[in-house]
Amino acid sequence: MPVRAHALRMIGTCWWLGALEPFAPLRLRRWAHMLGYRGHFSTKSRRYSTTLTALREARAEHRAQEQRAALGLDDGTTVLVGNWRYAGRGYDPEGTLVAASLRGGGDGHDTSPH
């Protein structure tokens, strides 16, 4: 098989375990060929109407609800920022000194021997 050694070992292990009675319900042999496959594992079928995009959106909404619950926010809470102003570019005078000191590799104090 044109797969890497690790994937080949996993396929072999699935094939071996799939023959054992305790693992029969897992149908490991049926899915062993998917290990090492680098393409997309799922295809669309007319039998199922959901799309991967719909699943991603549902998962994102679920995670957002979990986050809101963890932060104690209700579902209707939305923060709007409607007032922006330009604060400037670059460092303020104190920040310029700190940046210069860091660029120089020190903390602004001369530690060289006198």
N, CA, C and O atoms as CSV, one atom per row, in Angstrom:
chain,resi,resn,atom,element,x,y,z
A,1,MET,N,N,0.845,-1.178,0.000
A,1,MET,CA,C,0.000,0.000,0.000
A,1,MET,C,C,0.891,1.243,0.000
A,1,MET,O,O,1.912,1.261,0.687
A,2,PRO,N,N,0.533,2.266,-0.744
A,2,PRO,CA,C,1.346,3.473,-0.786
A,2,PRO,C,C,1.038,4.426,0.376
A,2,PRO,O,O,0.605,5.558,0.160
A,3,VAL,N,N,1.265,3.955,1.611
A,3,VAL,CA,C,1.062,4.790,2.799
A,3,VAL,C,C,2.303,4.704,3.660
A,3,VAL,O,O,3.121,3.799,3.499
A,4,ARG,N,N,2.438,5.642,4.566
A,4,ARG,CA,C,3.600,5.650,5.456
A,4,ARG,C,C,3.535,4.482,6.435
A,4,ARG,O,O,2.484,3.877,6.646
A,5,ALA,N,N,4.679,4.189,7.017
A,5,ALA,CA,C,4.785,3.026,7.908
A,5,ALA,C,C,3.833,3.137,9.096
A,5,ALA,O,O,3.231,2.142,9.500
A,6,HIS,N,N,3.692,4.338,9.659
A,6,HIS,CA,C,2.802,4.521,10.818
A,6,HIS,C,C,1.351,4.212,10.440
A,6,HIS,O,O,0.660,3.493,11.162
A,7,ALA,N,N,0.895,4.749,9.322
A,7,ALA,CA,C,-0.470,4.481,8.873
A,7,ALA,C,C,-0.651,2.998,8.569
A,7,ALA,O,O,-1.705,2.428,8.852
A,8,LEU,N,N,0.364,2.379,8.000
A,8,LEU,CA,C,0.285,0.956,7.690
A,8,LEU,C,C,0.148,0.130,8.970
A,8,LEU,O,O,-0.598,-0.848,8.996
A,9,ARG,N,N,0.864,0.517,10.035
A,9,ARG,CA,C,0.738,-0.178,11.319
A,9,ARG,C,C,-0.661,0.007,11.902
A,9,ARG,O,O,-1.230,-0.934,12.455
A,10,MET,N,N,-1.222,1.219,11.783
A,10,MET,CA,C,-2.569,1.463,12.298
A,10,MET,C,C,-3.594,0.638,11.523
A,10,MET,O,O,-4.514,0.079,12.119
A,11,ILE,N,N,-3.443,0.558,10.207
A,11,ILE,CA,C,-4.352,-0.238,9.389
A,11,ILE,C,C,-4.264,-1.707,9.788
A,11,ILE,O,O,-5.282,-2.380,9.949
A,12,GLY,N,N,-3.044,-2.193,9.944
A,12,GLY,CA,C,-2.849,-3.587,10.354
A,12,GLY,C,C,-3.450,-3.875,11.720
A,12,GLY,O,O,-4.041,-4.933,11.936
A,13,THR,N,N,-3.295,-2.927,12.644
A,13,THR,CA,C,-3.860,-3.099,13.982
A,13,THR,C,C,-5.376,-3.115,13.930
A,13,THR,O,O,-6.006,-3.931,14.604
A,14,CYS,N,N,-5.981,-2.222,13.136
A,14,CYS,CA,C,-7.442,-2.214,12.977
A,14,CYS,C,C,-7.922,-3.522,12.369
A,14,CYS,O,O,-8.955,-4.058,12.770
A,15,TRP,N,N,-7.175,-4.032,11.405
A,15,TRP,CA,C,-7.572,-5.274,10.751
A,15,TRP,C,C,-7.520,-6.428,11.747
A,15,TRP,O,O,-8.409,-7.279,11.777
A,16,TRP,N,N,-6.455,-6.444,12.571
A,16,TRP,CA,C,-6.291,-7.508,13.568
A,16,TRP,C,C,-7.368,-7.403,14.652
A,16,TRP,O,O,-7.995,-8.403,15.001
A,17,LEU,N,N,-7.583,-6.183,15.188
A,17,LEU,CA,C,-8.595,-6.002,16.229
A,17,LEU,C,C,-9.997,-6.247,15.690
A,17,LEU,O,O,-10.864,-6.749,16.405
A,18,GLY,N,N,-10.218,-5.891,14.428
A,18,GLY,CA,C,-11.535,-6.079,13.830
A,18,GLY,C,C,-11.964,-7.531,13.766
A,18,GLY,O,O,-13.159,-7.813,13.675
A,19,ALA,N,N,-11.017,-8.464,13.812
A,19,ALA,CA,C,-11.341,-9.890,13.772
A,19,ALA,C,C,-11.695,-10.428,15.154
A,19,ALA,O,O,-12.222,-11.535,15.268
A,20,LEU,N,N,-11.413,-9.660,16.202
A,20,LEU,CA,C,-11.697,-10.115,17.561
A,20,LEU,C,C,-13.149,-9.815,17.927
A,20,LEU,O,O,-13.668,-8.742,17.619
A,21,GLU,N,N,-13.787,-10.765,18.578
A,21,GLU,CA,C,-15.211,-10.657,18.914
A,21,GLU,C,C,-15.568,-9.402,19.724
A,21,GLU,O,O,-16.577,-8.769,19.413
A,22,PRO,N,N,-14.796,-9.009,20.744
A,22,PRO,CA,C,-15.189,-7.827,21.522
A,22,PRO,C,C,-15.225,-6.532,20.699
A,22,PRO,O,O,-15.924,-5.583,21.054
A,23,PHE,N,N,-14.472,-6.504,19.606
A,23,PHE,CA,C,-14.393,-5.288,18.796
A,23,PHE,C,C,-15.247,-5.351,17.530
A,23,PHE,O,O,-15.237,-4.415,16.730
A,24,ALA,N,N,-15.974,-6.432,17.348
A,24,ALA,CA,C,-16.794,-6.595,16.146
A,24,ALA,C,C,-17.793,-5.449,15.947
A,24,ALA,O,O,-17.968,-4.992,14.817
A,25,PRO,N,N,-18.467,-4.962,17.033
A,25,PRO,CA,C,-19.431,-3.878,16.814
A,25,PRO,C,C,-18.800,-2.589,16.270
A,25,PRO,O,O,-19.499,-1.755,15.694
A,26,LEU,N,N,-17.505,-2.425,16.448
A,26,LEU,CA,C,-16.837,-1.217,15.967
A,26,LEU,C,C,-16.603,-1.233,14.458
A,26,LEU,O,O,-16.337,-0.194,13.854
A,27,ARG,N,N,-16.704,-2.406,13.861
A,27,ARG,CA,C,-16.498,-2.545,12.409
A,27,ARG,C,C,-15.180,-1.904,11.964
A,27,ARG,O,O,-15.139,-1.132,11.005
A,28,LEU,N,N,-14.109,-2.241,12.681
A,28,LEU,CA,C,-12.807,-1.642,12.406
A,28,LEU,C,C,-12.277,-2.001,11.027
A,28,LEU,O,O,-11.639,-1.175,10.373
A,29,ARG,N,N,-12.530,-3.202,10.586
A,29,ARG,CA,C,-12.025,-3.595,9.265
A,29,ARG,C,C,-12.673,-2.771,8.162
A,29,ARG,O,O,-12.036,-2.453,7.157
A,30,ARG,N,N,-13.933,-2.431,8.353
A,30,ARG,CA,C,-14.649,-1.659,7.343
A,30,ARG,C,C,-14.004,-0.287,7.143
A,30,ARG,O,O,-13.991,0.237,6.029
A,31,TRP,N,N,-13.471,0.295,8.218
A,31,TRP,CA,C,-12.934,1.657,8.149
A,31,TRP,C,C,-11.409,1.726,8.148
A,31,TRP,O,O,-10.848,2.820,8.093
A,32,ALA,N,N,-10.745,0.609,8.206
A,32,ALA,CA,C,-9.283,0.595,8.253
A,32,ALA,C,C,-8.666,1.272,7.033
A,32,ALA,O,O,-7.612,1.898,7.143
A,33,HIS,N,N,-9.303,1.157,5.885
A,33,HIS,CA,C,-8.753,1.735,4.656
A,33,HIS,C,C,-8.716,3.258,4.700
A,33,HIS,O,O,-8.024,3.878,3.892
A,34,MET,N,N,-9.449,3.877,5.632
A,34,MET,CA,C,-9.464,5.340,5.710
A,34,MET,C,C,-8.211,5.882,6.400
A,34,MET,O,O,-7.876,7.054,6.225
A,35,LEU,N,N,-7.528,5.067,7.164
A,35,LEU,CA,C,-6.314,5.527,7.845
A,35,LEU,C,C,-5.228,5.796,6.817
A,35,LEU,O,O,-4.976,4.968,5.942
A,36,GLY,N,N,-4.598,6.934,6.921
A,36,GLY,CA,C,-3.553,7.299,5.978
A,36,GLY,C,C,-4.067,8.024,4.750
A,36,GLY,O,O,-3.273,8.522,3.951
A,37,TYR,N,N,-5.382,8.093,4.584
A,37,TYR,CA,C,-5.953,8.798,3.435
A,37,TYR,C,C,-5.849,10.292,3.675
A,37,TYR,O,O,-6.315,10.783,4.703
A,38,ARG,N,N,-5.251,11.021,2.753
A,38,ARG,CA,C,-5.009,12.447,2.948
A,38,ARG,C,C,-6.077,13.327,2.300
A,38,ARG,O,O,-6.009,14.552,2.400
A,39,GLY,N,N,-7.038,12.732,1.652
A,39,GLY,CA,C,-8.091,13.514,1.020
A,39,GLY,C,C,-9.207,13.804,2.006
A,39,GLY,O,O,-9.038,13.630,3.213
A,40,HIS,N,N,-10.330,14.239,1.501
A,40,HIS,CA,C,-11.470,14.518,2.367
A,40,HIS,C,C,-12.202,13.221,2.633
A,40,HIS,O,O,-12.474,12.451,1.712
A,41,PHE,N,N,-12.519,12.982,3.883
A,41,PHE,CA,C,-13.070,11.701,4.277
A,41,PHE,C,C,-14.570,11.575,4.052
A,41,PHE,O,O,-15.103,10.466,4.082
A,42,SER,N,N,-15.259,12.689,3.829
A,42,SER,CA,C,-16.706,12.572,3.712
A,42,SER,C,C,-17.174,13.054,2.355
A,42,SER,O,O,-16.550,13.905,1.721
A,43,THR,N,N,-18.264,12.498,1.936
A,43,THR,CA,C,-18.866,12.916,0.681
A,43,THR,C,C,-20.320,13.254,0.957
A,43,THR,O,O,-20.900,12.818,1.951
A,44,LYS,N,N,-20.886,14.027,0.073
A,44,LYS,CA,C,-22.291,14.382,0.230
A,44,LYS,C,C,-23.159,13.301,-0.414
A,44,LYS,O,O,-22.774,12.671,-1.399
A,45,SER,N,N,-24.304,13.113,0.155
A,45,SER,CA,C,-25.239,12.137,-0.362
A,45,SER,C,C,-26.622,12.778,-0.418
A,45,SER,O,O,-26.939,13.639,0.403
A,46,ARG,N,N,-27.425,12.375,-1.355
A,46,ARG,CA,C,-28.794,12.898,-1.423
A,46,ARG,C,C,-29.609,12.431,-0.230
A,46,ARG,O,O,-30.622,13.037,0.119
A,47,ARG,N,N,-29.162,11.357,0.387
A,47,ARG,CA,C,-29.881,10.817,1.538
A,47,ARG,C,C,-29.775,11.746,2.736
A,47,ARG,O,O,-30.701,11.820,3.543
A,48,TYR,N,N,-28.667,12.452,2.862
A,48,TYR,CA,C,-28.466,13.368,3.982
A,48,TYR,C,C,-28.414,14.783,3.430
A,48,TYR,O,O,-27.684,15.057,2.478
A,49,SER,N,N,-29.191,15.684,4.030
A,49,SER,CA,C,-29.309,17.017,3.448
A,49,SER,C,C,-28.367,18.042,4.075
A,49,SER,O,O,-28.194,19.125,3.516
A,50,THR,N,N,-27.762,17.738,5.201
A,50,THR,CA,C,-26.899,18.718,5.845
A,50,THR,C,C,-25.558,18.809,5.136
A,50,THR,O,O,-25.088,17.841,4.538
A,51,THR,N,N,-24.959,19.967,5.210
A,51,THR,CA,C,-23.654,20.181,4.589
A,51,THR,C,C,-22.611,20.378,5.674
A,51,THR,O,O,-22.945,20.637,6.831
A,52,LEU,N,N,-21.363,20.254,5.299
A,52,LEU,CA,C,-20.296,20.487,6.275
A,52,LEU,C,C,-20.312,21.937,6.753
A,52,LEU,O,O,-19.978,22.211,7.906
A,53,THR,N,N,-20.693,22.860,5.885
A,53,THR,CA,C,-20.793,24.265,6.287
A,53,THR,C,C,-21.851,24.431,7.368
A,53,THR,O,O,-21.637,25.146,8.347
A,54,ALA,N,N,-22.989,23.773,7.193
A,54,ALA,CA,C,-24.051,23.853,8.205
A,54,ALA,C,C,-23.582,23.257,9.524
A,54,ALA,O,O,-23.908,23.776,10.591
A,55,LEU,N,N,-22.825,22.178,9.458
A,55,LEU,CA,C,-22.296,21.579,10.685
A,55,LEU,C,C,-21.304,22.510,11.376
A,55,LEU,O,O,-21.324,22.644,12.600
A,56,ARG,N,N,-20.433,23.154,10.592
A,56,ARG,CA,C,-19.469,24.104,11.171
A,56,ARG,C,C,-20.189,25.265,11.830
A,56,ARG,O,O,-19.822,25.685,12.928
A,57,GLU,N,N,-21.222,25.793,11.158
A,57,GLU,CA,C,-21.972,26.915,11.725
A,57,GLU,C,C,-22.685,26.507,13.007
A,57,GLU,O,O,-22.704,27.267,13.976
A,58,ALA,N,N,-23.269,25.318,13.018
A,58,ALA,CA,C,-23.948,24.839,14.229
A,58,ALA,C,C,-22.955,24.659,15.365
A,58,ALA,O,O,-23.253,24.990,16.513
A,59,ARG,N,N,-21.765,24.132,15.047
A,59,ARG,CA,C,-20.738,23.953,16.076
A,59,ARG,C,C,-20.270,25.299,16.616
A,59,ARG,O,O,-20.078,25.447,17.823
A,60,ALA,N,N,-20.084,26.279,15.737
A,60,ALA,CA,C,-19.643,27.607,16.164
A,60,ALA,C,C,-20.703,28.261,17.051
A,60,ALA,O,O,-20.370,28.886,18.057
A,61,GLU,N,N,-21.965,28.122,16.684
A,61,GLU,CA,C,-23.042,28.690,17.495
A,61,GLU,C,C,-23.111,28.009,18.855
A,61,GLU,O,O,-23.312,28.671,19.872
A,62,HIS,N,N,-22.947,26.700,18.877
A,62,HIS,CA,C,-22.958,25.952,20.136
A,62,HIS,C,C,-21.823,26.419,21.046
A,62,HIS,O,O,-22.032,26.651,22.236
A,63,ARG,N,N,-20.623,26.555,20.482
A,63,ARG,CA,C,-19.475,27.010,21.278
A,63,ARG,C,C,-19.692,28.439,21.773
A,63,ARG,O,O,-19.311,28.768,22.897
A,64,ALA,N,N,-20.300,29.288,20.947
A,64,ALA,CA,C,-20.577,30.663,21.372
A,64,ALA,C,C,-21.566,30.672,22.527
A,64,ALA,O,O,-21.413,31.456,23.463
A,65,GLN,N,N,-22.577,29.811,22.474
A,65,GLN,CA,C,-23.533,29.720,23.575
A,65,GLN,C,C,-22.847,29.235,24.850
A,65,GLN,O,O,-23.131,29.738,25.937
A,66,GLU,N,N,-21.954,28.270,24.721
A,66,GLU,CA,C,-21.206,27.788,25.887
A,66,GLU,C,C,-20.363,28.910,26.491
A,66,GLU,O,O,-20.310,29.060,27.712
A,67,GLN,N,N,-19.705,29.698,25.638
A,67,GLN,CA,C,-18.881,30.813,26.126
A,67,GLN,C,C,-19.737,31.858,26.829
A,67,GLN,O,O,-19.369,32.354,27.894
A,68,ARG,N,N,-20.888,32.195,26.230
A,68,ARG,CA,C,-21.778,33.172,26.857
A,68,ARG,C,C,-22.244,32.681,28.215
A,68,ARG,O,O,-22.303,33.455,29.170
A,69,ALA,N,N,-22.579,31.392,28.307
A,69,ALA,CA,C,-23.013,30.825,29.582
A,69,ALA,C,C,-21.873,30.862,30.599
A,69,ALA,O,O,-22.095,31.178,31.768
A,70,ALA,N,N,-20.665,30.544,30.163
A,70,ALA,CA,C,-19.512,30.548,31.073
A,70,ALA,C,C,-19.199,31.953,31.582
A,70,ALA,O,O,-18.731,32.121,32.708
A,71,LEU,N,N,-19.458,32.957,30.750
A,71,LEU,CA,C,-19.189,34.342,31.144
A,71,LEU,C,C,-20.382,34.995,31.823
A,71,LEU,O,O,-20.308,36.152,32.236
A,72,GLY,N,N,-21.470,34.265,31.938
A,72,GLY,CA,C,-22.648,34.809,32.592
A,72,GLY,C,C,-23.418,35.806,31.748
A,72,GLY,O,O,-24.119,36.662,32.287
A,73,LEU,N,N,-23.299,35.709,30.443
A,73,LEU,CA,C,-24.012,36.611,29.545
A,73,LEU,C,C,-25.270,35.917,29.044
A,73,LEU,O,O,-25.265,34.707,28.816
A,74,ASP,N,N,-26.345,36.673,28.871
A,74,ASP,CA,C,-27.530,36.059,28.289
A,74,ASP,C,C,-27.373,36.003,26.776
A,74,ASP,O,O,-26.459,36.609,26.217
A,75,ASP,N,N,-28.255,35.285,26.126
A,75,ASP,CA,C,-28.140,35.085,24.681
A,75,ASP,C,C,-28.303,36.371,23.887
A,75,ASP,O,O,-27.824,36.458,22.756
A,76,GLY,N,N,-28.977,37.383,24.461
A,76,GLY,CA,C,-29.222,38.614,23.727
A,76,GLY,C,C,-28.163,39.678,23.922
A,76,GLY,O,O,-28.280,40.766,23.358
A,77,THR,N,N,-27.128,39.397,24.705
A,77,THR,CA,C,-26.107,40.393,24.986
A,77,THR,C,C,-25.208,40.594,23.771
A,77,THR,O,O,-24.592,39.656,23.263
A,78,THR,N,N,-25.153,41.841,23.326
A,78,THR,CA,C,-24.270,42.186,22.225
A,78,THR,C,C,-23.573,43.484,22.579
A,78,THR,O,O,-24.215,44.447,22.999
A,79,VAL,N,N,-22.279,43.512,22.415
A,79,VAL,CA,C,-21.514,44.714,22.684
A,79,VAL,C,C,-21.281,45.427,21.362
A,79,VAL,O,O,-20.732,44.854,20.421
A,80,LEU,N,N,-21.706,46.683,21.302
A,80,LEU,CA,C,-21.494,47.487,20.106
A,80,LEU,C,C,-20.537,48.626,20.435
A,80,LEU,O,O,-20.698,49.326,21.435
A,81,VAL,N,N,-19.555,48.796,19.587
A,81,VAL,CA,C,-18.640,49.920,19.728
A,81,VAL,C,C,-18.948,50.849,18.575
A,81,VAL,O,O,-18.654,50.543,17.419
A,82,GLY,N,N,-19.544,51.989,18.896
A,82,GLY,CA,C,-19.970,52.892,17.839
A,82,GLY,C,C,-19.234,54.209,17.830
A,82,GLY,O,O,-19.597,55.123,17.089
A,83,ASN,N,N,-18.208,54.315,18.642
A,83,ASN,CA,C,-17.509,55.588,18.724
A,83,ASN,C,C,-16.008,55.327,18.669
A,83,ASN,O,O,-15.404,54.938,19.669
A,84,TRP,N,N,-15.417,55.537,17.517
A,84,TRP,CA,C,-13.998,55.308,17.333
A,84,TRP,C,C,-13.298,56.643,17.175
A,84,TRP,O,O,-13.868,57.598,16.647
A,85,ARG,N,N,-12.066,56.702,17.633
A,85,ARG,CA,C,-11.260,57.892,17.390
A,85,ARG,C,C,-9.818,57.457,17.191
A,85,ARG,O,O,-9.377,56.434,17.714
A,86,TYR,N,N,-9.110,58.247,16.434
A,86,TYR,CA,C,-7.712,57.951,16.152
A,86,TYR,C,C,-6.886,58.297,17.382
A,86,TYR,O,O,-6.921,59.434,17.853
A,87,ALA,N,N,-6.153,57.340,17.899
A,87,ALA,CA,C,-5.375,57.555,19.120
A,87,ALA,C,C,-3.928,57.911,18.808
A,87,ALA,O,O,-3.186,58.290,19.715
A,88,GLY,N,N,-3.520,57.804,17.595
A,88,GLY,CA,C,-2.149,58.136,17.235
A,88,GLY,C,C,-1.408,56.934,16.709
A,88,GLY,O,O,-1.940,55.826,16.650
A,89,ARG,N,N,-0.188,57.170,16.335
A,89,ARG,CA,C,0.629,56.126,15.750
A,89,ARG,C,C,1.948,56.088,16.487
A,89,ARG,O,O,2.525,57.130,16.797
A,90,GLY,N,N,2.424,54.895,16.766
A,90,GLY,CA,C,3.712,54.772,17.424
A,90,GLY,C,C,3.598,54.865,18.935
A,90,GLY,O,O,2.514,54.732,19.503
A,91,TYR,N,N,4.740,55.095,19.575
A,91,TYR,CA,C,4.806,55.150,21.022
A,91,TYR,C,C,4.558,56.558,21.540
A,91,TYR,O,O,4.786,57.548,20.844
A,92,ASP,N,N,4.085,56.621,22.786
A,92,ASP,CA,C,4.061,57.910,23.474
A,92,ASP,C,C,5.497,58.178,23.950
A,92,ASP,O,O,6.335,57.284,23.829
A,93,PRO,N,N,5.820,59.362,24.484
A,93,PRO,CA,C,7.216,59.656,24.854
A,93,PRO,C,C,7.821,58.643,25.830
A,93,PRO,O,O,8.982,58.263,25.684
A,94,GLU,N,N,7.043,58.205,26.821
A,94,GLU,CA,C,7.576,57.221,27.775
A,94,GLU,C,C,7.811,55.864,27.086
A,94,GLU,O,O,8.806,55.186,27.340
A,95,GLY,N,N,6.876,55.493,26.217
A,95,GLY,CA,C,7.020,54.240,25.497
A,95,GLY,C,C,8.218,54.248,24.573
A,95,GLY,O,O,8.847,53.210,24.366
A,96,THR,N,N,8.547,55.413,24.009
A,96,THR,CA,C,9.711,55.538,23.144
A,96,THR,C,C,10.982,55.241,23.927
A,96,THR,O,O,11.871,54.556,23.420
A,97,LEU,N,N,11.082,55.742,25.145
A,97,LEU,CA,C,12.268,55.483,25.977
A,97,LEU,C,C,12.385,53.998,26.320
A,97,LEU,O,O,13.472,53.423,26.261
A,98,VAL,N,N,11.259,53.388,26.676
A,98,VAL,CA,C,11.280,51.960,27.012
A,98,VAL,C,C,11.697,51.146,25.794
A,98,VAL,O,O,12.530,50.246,25.910
A,99,ALA,N,N,11.133,51.445,24.634
A,99,ALA,CA,C,11.470,50.710,23.417
A,99,ALA,C,C,12.939,50.883,23.058
A,99,ALA,O,O,13.598,49.923,22.661
A,100,ALA,N,N,13.458,52.106,23.195
A,100,ALA,CA,C,14.870,52.354,22.889
A,100,ALA,C,C,15.760,51.575,23.835
A,100,ALA,O,O,16.791,51.041,23.427
A,101,SER,N,N,15.369,51.506,25.093
A,101,SER,CA,C,16.181,50.786,26.073
A,101,SER,C,C,16.175,49.288,25.772
A,101,SER,O,O,17.202,48.626,25.915
A,102,LEU,N,N,15.032,48.752,25.360
A,102,LEU,CA,C,14.949,47.325,25.023
A,102,LEU,C,C,15.706,47.017,23.746
A,102,LEU,O,O,16.348,45.972,23.638
A,103,ARG,N,N,15.634,47.933,22.765
A,103,ARG,CA,C,16.374,47.753,21.521
A,103,ARG,C,C,17.867,47.720,21.794
A,103,ARG,O,O,18.615,47.000,21.133
A,104,GLY,N,N,18.291,48.506,22.773
A,104,GLY,CA,C,19.707,48.544,23.115
A,104,GLY,C,C,20.152,47.328,23.901
A,104,GLY,O,O,21.343,47.156,24.158
A,105,GLY,N,N,19.199,46.475,24.287
A,105,GLY,CA,C,19.542,45.248,24.995
A,105,GLY,C,C,19.643,45.432,26.490
A,105,GLY,O,O,20.124,44.533,27.180
A,106,GLY,N,N,19.217,46.541,27.010
A,106,GLY,CA,C,19.325,46.727,28.457
A,106,GLY,C,C,18.060,47.302,29.030
A,106,GLY,O,O,17.028,47.407,28.367
A,107,ASP,N,N,18.177,47.671,30.290
A,107,ASP,CA,C,17.015,48.243,30.958
A,107,ASP,C,C,17.183,49.732,31.167
A,107,ASP,O,O,16.460,50.330,31.964
A,108,GLY,N,N,18.121,50.340,30.468
A,108,GLY,CA,C,18.334,51.784,30.586
A,108,GLY,C,C,19.411,52.143,31.583
A,108,GLY,O,O,19.788,53.309,31.698
A,109,HIS,N,N,19.906,51.162,32.300
A,109,HIS,CA,C,20.956,51.419,33.281
A,109,HIS,C,C,22.291,50.939,32.713
A,109,HIS,O,O,22.376,49.885,32.083
A,110,ASP,N,N,23.294,51.711,32.945
A,110,ASP,CA,C,24.621,51.370,32.451
A,110,ASP,C,C,25.237,50.333,33.395
A,110,ASP,O,O,25.501,50.629,34.560
A,111,THR,N,N,25.460,49.129,32.889
A,111,THR,CA,C,26.025,48.059,33.733
A,111,THR,C,C,27.464,47.746,33.326
A,111,THR,O,O,28.049,46.777,33.811
A,112,SER,N,N,28.034,48.559,32.444
A,112,SER,CA,C,29.405,48.288,32.032
A,112,SER,C,C,30.360,48.651,33.152
A,112,SER,O,O,30.088,49.574,33.920
A,113,PRO,N,N,31.482,47.936,33.262
A,113,PRO,CA,C,32.464,48.253,34.305
A,113,PRO,C,C,33.105,49.625,34.054
A,113,PRO,O,O,33.382,49.980,32.908
A,114,HIS,N,N,33.339,50.387,35.116
A,114,HIS,CA,C,33.914,51.719,34.976
A,114,HIS,C,C,35.398,51.688,35.160
A,114,HIS,O,O,36.053,52.727,35.076
